[in-house]
Amino acid sequence: MTGPAALPWDVDAVSMAALDILRLDPADTDADRILGAATTATELVDVYLDFETAPDSIPTPVFDAAVNLTVEQYRRKDAPFGVTDSWGLDGASIRLSSDVMKGSSSTLDPYKSRWGIA
């Protein structure tokens, strides 16, 4: 069985969209960190979708999921040990999921190519 086919990503576009959501300037000192997160996010999406052959274009929801994953990865630096600086209505601190794909998986599921274990 072969590995997943890579989608025709424009990692710079994913990074710029994440910068826009984060309201950061492309010249910000964290721009390189966001570019790295975008590279990782696109690789994670490729593995999750597991295409045998990549389509010619990326559907908008898949692109948006990669952008959201990039933002989430960037923000994880502010949550040491998975604990955010936020509190729920019950007064308990909010913890991040250990599965980085959890927030994007429902968006990506309709586009998943192969299901199962090899």
N, CA, C and O atoms as a MOPAC input file, in Angstrom:
PM7 MOZYME 1SCF
protein

 N      0.83800 1    -1.16800 1     0.00000 1
 C      0.00000 1     0.00000 1     0.00000 1
 C      0.88900 1     1.23900 1     0.00000 1
 O      1.88700 1     1.29800 1     0.71900 1
 N      0.53100 1     2.19200 1    -0.78500 1
 C      1.31200 1     3.41700 1    -0.87100 1
 C      0.80500 1     4.44700 1     0.13600 1
 O     -0.31300 1     4.35200 1     0.64200 1
 N      1.64400 1     5.41700 1     0.40900 1
 C      1.27100 1     6.49600 1     1.31100 1
 C      0.25900 1     7.42500 1     0.65700 1
 O     -0.10400 1     7.24200 1    -0.50500 1
 N     -0.18600 1     8.40700 1     1.40000 1
 C     -1.18000 1     9.33100 1     0.85100 1
 C     -0.58600 1    10.23200 1    -0.22400 1
 O      0.57600 1    10.63400 1    -0.15400 1
 N     -1.40500 1    10.53700 1    -1.20900 1
 C     -0.99300 1    11.48000 1    -2.24500 1
 C     -1.11100 1    12.89100 1    -1.69300 1
 O     -2.08100 1    13.22000 1    -1.01100 1
 N     -0.12100 1    13.72000 1    -1.99100 1
 C     -0.12800 1    15.09700 1    -1.49000 1
 C     -1.03000 1    15.97100 1    -2.35800 1
 O     -0.96500 1    15.93300 1    -3.58700 1
 N     -1.85500 1    16.74400 1    -1.70300 1
 C     -2.69600 1    17.70500 1    -2.41700 1
 C     -1.82500 1    18.84400 1    -2.94600 1
 O     -0.72400 1    19.06900 1    -2.44300 1
 N     -2.31000 1    19.55800 1    -3.95300 1
 C     -1.51500 1    20.66600 1    -4.51500 1
 C     -1.59600 1    21.91900 1    -3.62600 1
 O     -2.18100 1    22.93000 1    -4.01300 1
 N     -1.00500 1    21.83000 1    -2.44400 1
 C     -1.09300 1    22.91800 1    -1.46600 1
 C     -0.28600 1    24.12600 1    -1.87600 1
 O      0.78200 1    24.00700 1    -2.47600 1
 N     -0.81000 1    25.28800 1    -1.54500 1
 C     -0.04900 1    26.53400 1    -1.56800 1
 C      0.12400 1    26.90000 1    -0.09800 1
 O     -0.71400 1    27.58800 1     0.48400 1
 N      1.21800 1    26.43100 1     0.49100 1
 C      1.44100 1    26.59800 1     1.92600 1
 C      1.50200 1    28.07800 1     2.29400 1
 O      1.08500 1    28.46500 1     3.38500 1
 N      2.01400 1    28.89700 1     1.39600 1
 C      2.05600 1    30.33300 1     1.66800 1
 C      0.63900 1    30.90400 1     1.79200 1
 O      0.40000 1    31.78100 1     2.62200 1
 N     -0.29700 1    30.41700 1     0.97800 1
 C     -1.68500 1    30.88700 1     1.05900 1
 C     -2.32900 1    30.44500 1     2.36900 1
 O     -3.08300 1    31.20600 1     2.97600 1
 N     -2.03800 1    29.22500 1     2.80900 1
 C     -2.55500 1    28.74100 1     4.09200 1
 C     -1.98800 1    29.60300 1     5.21300 1
 O     -2.71400 1    30.00300 1     6.12400 1
 N     -0.69800 1    29.88500 1     5.14400 1
 C     -0.04100 1    30.71100 1     6.14900 1
 C     -0.61400 1    32.12600 1     6.17800 1
 O     -0.86300 1    32.67400 1     7.25200 1
 N     -0.82100 1    32.71700 1     5.00500 1
 C     -1.37000 1    34.07200 1     4.94200 1
 C     -2.80200 1    34.12500 1     5.49800 1
 O     -3.17300 1    35.08400 1     6.17300 1
 N     -3.59500 1    33.09500 1     5.21100 1
 C     -4.95500 1    33.04500 1     5.74000 1
 C     -4.93800 1    32.92400 1     7.27100 1
 O     -5.76500 1    33.52400 1     7.95700 1
 N     -3.99300 1    32.14800 1     7.79000 1
 C     -3.85600 1    32.01700 1     9.24300 1
 C     -3.39600 1    33.34400 1     9.85900 1
 O     -3.89000 1    33.74500 1    10.91200 1
 N     -2.46100 1    34.01300 1     9.20800 1
 C     -2.01500 1    35.32200 1     9.68900 1
 C     -3.18000 1    36.30600 1     9.73500 1
 O     -3.28600 1    37.11500 1    10.65700 1
 N     -4.04700 1    36.22900 1     8.73500 1
 C     -5.21000 1    37.11200 1     8.68200 1
 C     -6.16000 1    36.82800 1     9.85400 1
 O     -6.65800 1    37.75700 1    10.49000 1
 N     -6.40600 1    35.55800 1    10.13300 1
 C     -7.27700 1    35.19200 1    11.25500 1
 C     -6.67300 1    35.65700 1    12.57200 1
 O     -7.38100 1    36.14900 1    13.45000 1
 N     -5.36400 1    35.50000 1    12.70400 1
 C     -4.67900 1    35.89200 1    13.93400 1
 C     -4.42200 1    37.39400 1    14.02100 1
 O     -3.94800 1    37.90100 1    15.03800 1
 N     -4.74400 1    38.09600 1    12.92900 1
 C     -4.52900 1    39.54400 1    12.84200 1
 C     -3.07300 1    39.91500 1    13.07400 1
 O     -2.75600 1    40.87000 1    13.78300 1
 N     -2.19200 1    39.12600 1    12.45200 1
 C     -0.76400 1    39.39200 1    12.52700 1
 C     -0.25600 1    39.86400 1    11.17600 1
 O     -0.74900 1    39.43300 1    10.13400 1
 N      0.70800 1    40.73100 1    11.19700 1
 C      1.33400 1    41.23800 1     9.99000 1
 C      2.27500 1    40.16700 1     9.44100 1
 O      2.92000 1    39.46400 1    10.22000 1
 N      2.36800 1    40.02800 1     8.11600 1
 C      3.30800 1    39.05100 1     7.55000 1
 C      4.76400 1    39.28500 1     7.96000 1
 O      5.58700 1    38.37500 1     7.86000 1
 N      5.08400 1    40.49000 1     8.41900 1
 C      6.44400 1    40.78300 1     8.87000 1
 C      6.62300 1    40.51600 1    10.36700 1
 O      7.70100 1    40.75900 1    10.91000 1
 N      5.58300 1    40.02100 1    11.03800 1
 C      5.64800 1    39.73200 1    12.46500 1
 C      6.72000 1    38.68400 1    12.74800 1
 O      7.02900 1    37.85000 1    11.89700 1
 N      7.27500 1    38.73600 1    13.93700 1
 C      8.33500 1    37.78900 1    14.28600 1
 C      7.83400 1    36.34000 1    14.32600 1
 O      8.63000 1    35.41000 1    14.19200 1
 N      6.53000 1    36.14200 1    14.50700 1
 C      5.97300 1    34.78900 1    14.54300 1
 C      5.54500 1    34.27300 1    13.16700 1
 O      5.01400 1    33.16800 1    13.06700 1
 N      5.76600 1    35.04600 1    12.11600 1
 C      5.34300 1    34.62200 1    10.77600 1
 C      6.02700 1    33.31700 1    10.36300 1
 O      5.40200 1    32.47700 1     9.71500 1
 N      7.28500 1    33.13400 1    10.72200 1
 C      7.97800 1    31.89300 1    10.38600 1
 C      7.39000 1    30.71200 1    11.13900 1
 O      7.29900 1    29.61100 1    10.59700 1
 N      6.98900 1    30.93500 1    12.39200 1
 C      6.36900 1    29.87400 1    13.17500 1
 C      5.03800 1    29.45700 1    12.54600 1
 O      4.69600 1    28.27500 1    12.51200 1
 N      4.30100 1    30.44400 1    12.05300 1
 C      3.01800 1    30.14900 1    11.42100 1
 C      3.22900 1    29.41300 1    10.09900 1
 O      2.46100 1    28.50800 1     9.77100 1
 N      4.24500 1    29.78100 1     9.34700 1
 C      4.56400 1    29.06100 1     8.10700 1
 C      4.91500 1    27.61000 1     8.41700 1
 O      4.50700 1    26.70500 1     7.69000 1
 N      5.66000 1    27.38700 1     9.47800 1
 C      5.97500 1    26.01600 1     9.89000 1
 C      4.72700 1    25.25100 1    10.30200 1
 O      4.58100 1    24.07000 1     9.98500 1
 N      3.82700 1    25.92800 1    11.01200 1
 C      2.57100 1    25.28900 1    11.41600 1
 C      1.71600 1    24.97100 1    10.19900 1
 O      1.03700 1    23.94500 1    10.16700 1
 N      1.74700 1    25.85100 1     9.19200 1
 C      0.98100 1    25.60300 1     7.96000 1
 C      1.53600 1    24.39800 1     7.21400 1
 O      0.77600 1    23.59800 1     6.66900 1
 N      2.84600 1    24.26800 1     7.18900 1
 C      3.46700 1    23.11000 1     6.54300 1
 C      3.05400 1    21.82300 1     7.25000 1
 O      2.68900 1    20.84000 1     6.60500 1
 N      3.11300 1    21.83600 1     8.56800 1
 C      2.70000 1    20.66100 1     9.34600 1
 C      1.21300 1    20.37400 1     9.15800 1
 O      0.81700 1    19.21700 1     9.01400 1
 N      0.39200 1    21.42100 1     9.16000 1
 C     -1.05700 1    21.24600 1     9.00700 1
 C     -1.40000 1    20.60500 1     7.66800 1
 O     -2.22800 1    19.69600 1     7.61000 1
 N     -0.77800 1    21.06500 1     6.60400 1
 C     -1.08000 1    20.48600 1     5.28700 1
 C     -0.63400 1    19.02500 1     5.21500 1
 O     -1.29800 1    18.20400 1     4.58200 1
 N      0.48000 1    18.70100 1     5.85900 1
 C      0.93000 1    17.30400 1     5.88700 1
 C     -0.04300 1    16.44500 1     6.68500 1
 O     -0.35100 1    15.32300 1     6.28400 1
 N     -0.53000 1    16.96200 1     7.81500 1
 C     -1.49800 1    16.21700 1     8.62000 1
 C     -2.80400 1    15.99600 1     7.86300 1
 O     -3.40000 1    14.92200 1     7.94500 1
 N     -3.24700 1    17.01000 1     7.12800 1
 C     -4.47600 1    16.87100 1     6.33700 1
 C     -4.27800 1    15.82900 1     5.23800 1
 O     -5.16600 1    15.01300 1     4.99300 1
 N     -3.12000 1    15.85100 1     4.57500 1
 C     -2.84200 1    14.84600 1     3.54300 1
 C     -2.91600 1    13.43900 1     4.11200 1
 O     -3.51200 1    12.54900 1     3.50500 1
 N     -2.31100 1    13.23800 1     5.27600 1
 C     -2.32500 1    11.91100 1     5.89800 1
 C     -3.74600 1    11.53100 1     6.31700 1
 O     -4.15700 1    10.38500 1     6.13700 1
 N     -4.49000 1    12.47400 1     6.86800 1
 C     -5.85100 1    12.18800 1     7.32000 1
 C     -6.75900 1    11.82500 1     6.14700 1
 O     -7.53400 1    10.87300 1     6.23400 1
 N     -6.66600 1    12.58300 1     5.04700 1
 C     -7.53800 1    12.31300 1     3.89400 1
 C     -7.13800 1    11.04300 1     3.16500 1
 O     -7.99100 1    10.34000 1     2.62400 1
 N     -5.84700 1    10.74700 1     3.14900 1
 C     -5.32300 1     9.49800 1     2.58500 1
 C     -5.77600 1     9.24500 1     1.14600 1
 O     -6.27300 1     8.16400 1     0.82900 1
 N     -5.60400 1    10.23800 1     0.28300 1
 C     -5.95900 1    10.07900 1    -1.12700 1
 C     -4.98700 1     9.12900 1    -1.81900 1
 O     -3.78100 1     9.17100 1    -1.57900 1
 N     -5.53300 1     8.26700 1    -2.68300 1
 C     -4.66700 1     7.43100 1    -3.52000 1
 C     -4.04900 1     8.28800 1    -4.61100 1
 O     -2.85200 1     8.19600 1    -4.88200 1
 N     -4.86500 1     9.11600 1    -5.23100 1
 C     -4.38500 1    10.10200 1    -6.20200 1
 C     -4.98900 1    11.44400 1    -5.81500 1
 O     -6.18000 1    11.54200 1    -5.51700 1
 N     -4.16200 1    12.46000 1    -5.82300 1
 C     -4.61400 1    13.77900 1    -5.38900 1
 C     -5.49900 1    14.42500 1    -6.44500 1
 O     -5.21700 1    14.30800 1    -7.63800 1
 N     -6.55400 1    15.09800 1    -6.03500 1
 C     -7.38300 1    15.82900 1    -6.99300 1
 C     -6.60600 1    17.04000 1    -7.52800 1
 O     -5.57700 1    17.42800 1    -6.97400 1
 N     -7.11600 1    17.62300 1    -8.60700 1
 C     -6.44200 1    18.76000 1    -9.23200 1
 C     -6.53400 1    20.03100 1    -8.39700 1
 O     -5.65900 1    20.89300 1    -8.47200 1
 N     -7.58900 1    20.14500 1    -7.60700 1
 C     -7.75900 1    21.34500 1    -6.78800 1
 C     -8.20000 1    20.93700 1    -5.38300 1
 O     -8.66300 1    19.82000 1    -5.15300 1
 N     -8.04300 1    21.86000 1    -4.47300 1
 C     -8.38900 1    21.60800 1    -3.07500 1
 C     -9.75900 1    22.21100 1    -2.79700 1
 O     -9.95600 1    23.40600 1    -3.01500 1
 N    -10.71300 1    21.40800 1    -2.31900 1
 C    -12.01900 1    21.96300 1    -1.97100 1
 C    -11.88400 1    23.01600 1    -0.86200 1
 O    -11.02500 1    22.89800 1     0.01100 1
 N    -12.71800 1    24.01800 1    -0.90400 1
 C    -12.65100 1    25.11600 1     0.06000 1
 C    -12.72100 1    24.63800 1     1.51300 1
 O    -11.94600 1    25.12900 1     2.33400 1
 N    -13.61600 1    23.69900 1     1.87300 1
 C    -13.63800 1    23.24800 1     3.26700 1
 C    -12.32700 1    22.57500 1     3.71100 1
 O    -11.94400 1    22.67200 1     4.87700 1
 N    -11.65600 1    21.90700 1     2.79700 1
 C    -10.38100 1    21.26200 1     3.12800 1
 C     -9.31500 1    22.33100 1     3.36400 1
 O     -8.52400 1    22.22500 1     4.30100 1
 N     -9.29500 1    23.35500 1     2.51600 1
 C     -8.36500 1    24.46700 1     2.69400 1
 C     -8.63600 1    25.16400 1     4.03100 1
 O     -7.70500 1    25.46000 1     4.78000 1
 N     -9.91000 1    25.42200 1     4.32400 1
 C    -10.27600 1    26.08000 1     5.57300 1
 C     -9.88500 1    25.24200 1     6.79200 1
 O     -9.45500 1    25.78300 1     7.81000 1
 N    -10.03500 1    23.93300 1     6.68400 1
 C     -9.63500 1    23.05500 1     7.78600 1
 C     -8.12800 1    23.13600 1     8.01500 1
 O     -7.67500 1    23.12700 1     9.15900 1
 N     -7.35400 1    23.21500 1     6.94000 1
 C     -5.89900 1    23.35400 1     7.08500 1
 C     -5.53500 1    24.68700 1     7.73300 1
 O     -4.61000 1    24.75100 1     8.54300 1
 N     -6.25200 1    25.74000 1     7.38300 1
 C     -6.01000 1    27.05400 1     7.99400 1
 C     -6.35000 1    27.00500 1     9.48500 1
 O     -5.57600 1    27.48500 1    10.31300 1
 N     -7.49700 1    26.43100 1     9.82800 1
 C     -7.89600 1    26.32700 1    11.23300 1
 C     -6.91400 1    25.47800 1    12.03500 1
 O     -6.61700 1    25.78600 1    13.19000 1
 N     -6.41600 1    24.42000 1    11.42600 1
 C     -5.43300 1    23.56600 1    12.07500 1
 C     -4.12700 1    24.33700 1    12.29700 1
 O     -3.47200 1    24.17300 1    13.32600 1
 N     -3.75800 1    25.17200 1    11.33300 1
 C     -2.56600 1    26.00800 1    11.47300 1
 C     -2.71500 1    26.96300 1    12.65400 1
 O     -1.79900 1    27.10800 1    13.46300 1
 N     -3.86600 1    27.60900 1    12.74800 1
 C     -4.12400 1    28.54200 1    13.84600 1
 C     -4.09700 1    27.80900 1    15.18200 1
 O     -3.51700 1    28.29700 1    16.15200 1
 N     -4.72100 1    26.64200 1    15.23000 1
 C     -4.74300 1    25.88200 1    16.48000 1
 C     -3.34100 1    25.47000 1    16.89900 1
 O     -2.99500 1    25.55400 1    18.07700 1
 N     -2.53500 1    25.02700 1    15.94700 1
 C     -1.16400 1    24.64100 1    16.28400 1
 C     -0.37500 1    25.83700 1    16.80200 1
 O      0.40200 1    25.70900 1    17.74900 1
 N     -0.56900 1    26.98200 1    16.19200 1
 C      0.13100 1    28.18600 1    16.64200 1
 C     -0.29400 1    28.56300 1    18.06200 1
 O      0.54400 1    28.92400 1    18.88700 1
 N     -1.57400 1    28.47900 1    18.34100 1
 C     -2.07600 1    28.88000 1    19.65500 1
 C     -1.72800 1    27.89100 1    20.76400 1
 O     -1.77600 1    28.25000 1    21.94100 1
 N     -1.38400 1    26.67200 1    20.41700 1
 C     -1.02800 1    25.67600 1    21.42700 1
 C      0.20400 1    26.09000 1    22.23600 1
 O      0.40500 1    25.60900 1    23.35100 1
 N      1.02000 1    26.97300 1    21.68200 1
 C      2.20000 1    27.43800 1    22.42100 1
 C      1.79500 1    28.20100 1    23.67400 1
 O      2.58100 1    28.30900 1    24.61500 1
 N      0.58300 1    28.72900 1    23.69300 1
 C      0.08900 1    29.49700 1    24.82800 1
 C     -0.65500 1    28.63500 1    25.84500 1
 O     -1.24200 1    29.15900 1    26.79300 1
 N     -0.63300 1    27.32500 1    25.65400 1
 C     -1.33900 1    26.41100 1    26.55300 1
 C     -0.39300 1    25.30500 1    27.01900 1
 O     -0.49100 1    24.16600 1    26.56100 1
 N      0.52200 1    25.64200 1    27.92900 1
 C      1.45900 1    24.61500 1    28.38900 1
 C      0.71900 1    23.44900 1    29.05600 1
 O     -0.19700 1    23.64700 1    29.85400 1
 N      1.13300 1    22.26000 1    28.71300 1
 C      0.53100 1    21.03600 1    29.23500 1
 C     -0.95300 1    20.91900 1    28.90700 1
 O     -1.68600 1    20.19200 1    29.57800 1
 N     -1.39700 1    21.64100 1    27.86800 1
 C     -2.77200 1    21.53200 1    27.40700 1
 C     -3.77300 1    22.37400 1    28.16900 1
 O     -4.97100 1    22.29000 1    27.90100 1
 N     -3.31600 1    23.18200 1    29.11100 1
 C     -4.22600 1    23.99200 1    29.91100 1
 C     -4.21600 1    25.41800 1    29.36100 1
 O     -3.17200 1    26.06700 1    29.29700 1
 N     -5.39900 1    25.88900 1    28.96800 1
 C     -5.50200 1    27.24800 1    28.44300 1
 C     -5.65700 1    28.23000 1    29.59500 1
 O     -5.86600 1    27.82900 1    30.74000 1
 N     -5.55800 1    29.48500 1    29.29500 1
 C     -5.75200 1    30.52100 1    30.30500 1
 C     -7.21500 1    30.97500 1    30.27600 1
 O     -7.51500 1    32.15900 1    30.43100 1
 N     -8.11500 1    30.01100 1    30.07200 1
 C     -9.54900 1    30.28000 1    29.99300 1
 C    -10.26800 1    29.40600 1    31.01000 1
 O     -9.75600 1    28.37900 1    31.45700 1
 N    -11.46500 1    29.84500 1    31.35700 1
 C    -12.25100 1    29.12600 1    32.35100 1
 C    -13.64700 1    28.87000 1    31.82100 1
 O    -14.21900 1    29.71400 1    31.13100 1
 N    -14.19400 1    27.71700 1    32.13700 1
 C    -15.55200 1    27.37800 1    31.75700 1
 C    -16.54700 1    28.02800 1    32.70100 1
 O    -16.16500 1    28.66700 1    33.68200 1
 N    -17.82500 1    27.86100 1    32.39600 1
 C    -18.87300 1    28.43000 1    33.23900 1
 C    -18.87300 1    27.84500 1    34.65300 1
 O    -19.31400 1    28.49300 1    35.60200 1
 N    -18.37800 1    26.62100 1    34.78100 1
 C    -18.34200 1    25.97500 1    36.09100 1
 C    -17.08300 1    26.32400 1    36.88400 1
 O    -16.90600 1    25.85000 1    38.00700 1
 N    -16.20800 1    27.15100 1    36.30600 1
 C    -14.99300 1    27.56700 1    36.99400 1
 C    -13.79400 1    26.68700 1    36.74000 1
 O    -12.70300 1    26.96800 1    37.23400 1
 N    -13.97900 1    25.61800 1    35.97300 1
 C    -12.86500 1    24.72100 1    35.66600 1
 C    -12.07200 1    25.26800 1    34.47700 1
 O    -12.63300 1    25.88000 1    33.56800 1
 N    -10.77100 1    25.03800 1    34.50300 1
 C     -9.94500 1    25.50300 1    33.38400 1
 C    -10.23900 1    24.65900 1    32.14800 1
 O    -10.60500 1    23.48900 1    32.25200 1
 N    -10.07400 1    25.26300 1    30.99700 1
 C    -10.33800 1    24.57700 1    29.72800 1
 C     -9.05200 1    23.92500 1    29.25700 1
 O     -7.99400 1    24.55200 1    29.21800 1
 N     -9.16600 1    22.65500 1    28.90100 1
 C     -8.00300 1    21.88900 1    28.42900 1
 C     -8.13400 1    21.63100 1    26.93700 1
 O     -9.23400 1    21.44100 1    26.41700 1
 N     -6.99600 1    21.62800 1    26.26200 1
 C     -6.97000 1    21.29600 1    24.84500 1
 C     -7.00700 1    19.78500 1    24.66500 1
 O     -6.51100 1    19.03400 1    25.50400 1
 N     -7.59300 1    19.35800 1    23.57500 1
 C     -7.59800 1    17.93800 1    23.25200 1
 C     -6.18000 1    17.50700 1    22.88900 1
 O     -5.42400 1    18.28400 1    22.30700 1
 N     -5.82600 1    16.29500 1    23.22300 1
 C     -4.49900 1    15.79600 1    22.84100 1
 C     -4.45400 1    15.45800 1    21.34900 1
 O     -3.37700 1    15.35500 1    20.76300 1
 N     -5.63000 1    15.28700 1    20.74100 1
 C     -5.71500 1    15.00300 1    19.30700 1
 C     -5.84200 1    16.32300 1    18.55600 1
 O     -6.89800 1    16.95600 1    18.57300 1
 N     -4.76600 1    16.73400 1    17.90100 1
 C     -4.74800 1    18.01900 1    17.20800 1
 C     -5.75000 1    18.05000 1    16.04600 1
 O     -6.19200 1    19.12800 1    15.64900 1
 N     -6.11000 1    16.89900 1    15.50500 1
 C     -7.03100 1    16.82400 1    14.36800 1
 C     -8.50400 1    16.82300 1    14.79900 1
 O     -9.38700 1    16.87700 1    13.94300 1
 N     -8.78000 1    16.76500 1    16.08000 1
 C    -10.15900 1    16.63000 1    16.55700 1
 C    -11.07300 1    17.74000 1    16.04000 1
 O    -12.21100 1    17.46900 1    15.65900 1
 N    -10.60200 1    18.96000 1    16.02200 1
 C    -11.42800 1    20.07000 1    15.57900 1
 C    -11.66200 1    20.11200 1    14.08300 1
 O    -12.62800 1    20.72400 1    13.62600 1
 N    -10.79800 1    19.47400 1    13.31500 1
 C    -10.90000 1    19.51400 1    11.85500 1
 C    -11.47800 1    18.23700 1    11.25700 1
 O    -11.89400 1    18.24000 1    10.09900 1
 N    -11.51400 1    17.16700 1    12.00400 1
 C    -11.89200 1    15.87600 1    11.43400 1
 C    -13.31500 1    15.85500 1    10.87900 1
 O    -13.55400 1    15.24100 1     9.83900 1
 N    -14.26100 1    16.50800 1    11.54700 1
 C    -15.64000 1    16.48500 1    11.03800 1
 C    -15.75700 1    17.24400 1     9.71300 1
 O    -16.59500 1    16.90000 1     8.88000 1
 N    -14.94600 1    18.24800 1     9.51500 1
 C    -14.94200 1    18.98000 1     8.24600 1
 C    -14.29200 1    18.14200 1     7.14800 1
 O    -14.71600 1    18.18900 1     5.99300 1
 N    -13.27200 1    17.38400 1     7.50700 1
 C    -12.51800 1    16.61500 1     6.51700 1
 C    -13.14500 1    15.26600 1     6.17600 1
 O    -12.88800 1    14.72900 1     5.09900 1
 N    -13.95500 1    14.71200 1     7.06300 1
 C    -14.50300 1    13.36700 1     6.85200 1
 C    -15.19700 1    13.16800 1     5.50000 1
 O    -14.99600 1    12.12000 1     4.88500 1
 N    -15.99900 1    14.11000 1     5.00600 1
 C    -16.64100 1    13.87300 1     3.70300 1
 C    -15.65200 1    13.74800 1     2.53700 1
 O    -16.01700 1    13.24800 1     1.47300 1
 N    -14.42400 1    14.19000 1     2.72300 1
 C    -13.43100 1    14.16100 1     1.64800 1
 C    -12.43300 1    13.02100 1     1.80900 1
 O    -11.56400 1    12.83500 1     0.95700 1
 N    -12.54600 1    12.26200 1     2.88800 1
 C    -11.60900 1    11.17100 1     3.14600 1
 C    -11.70900 1    10.13000 1     2.04700 1
 O    -12.80300 1     9.76200 1     1.61900 1
 N    -10.56200 1     9.66300 1     1.59700 1
 C    -10.53100 1     8.74600 1     0.46900 1
 C    -10.57400 1     7.29100 1     0.90400 1
 O    -11.47500 1     6.54900 1     0.51100 1
 N     -9.61500 1     6.88400 1     1.70600 1
 C     -9.53500 1     5.48400 1     2.11100 1
 C     -9.84800 1     5.37000 1     3.59500 1
 O     -9.41400 1     6.18700 1     4.40600 1
 N    -10.60900 1     4.34000 1     3.92800 1
 C    -10.96600 1     4.07000 1     5.31800 1
 C    -10.44700 1     2.69100 1     5.67600 1
 O    -10.52100 1     1.77600 1     4.85500 1
 N     -9.94200 1     2.52700 1     6.84300 1
 C     -9.52900 1     1.20900 1     7.25700 1
 C     -8.07000 1     1.15000 1     7.63800 1
 O     -7.37500 1     2.16500 1     7.69200 1
 N     -7.62300 1    -0.06000 1     7.90000 1
 C     -6.26500 1    -0.28300 1     8.36300 1
 C     -5.60000 1    -1.26600 1     7.41300 1
 O     -6.18900 1    -2.27100 1     7.01300 1
 N     -4.37200 1    -0.95400 1     7.06700 1
 C     -3.64100 1    -1.83100 1     6.14300 1
 C     -2.83100 1    -2.83300 1     6.90600 1
 O     -2.14600 1    -3.66000 1     6.30500 1

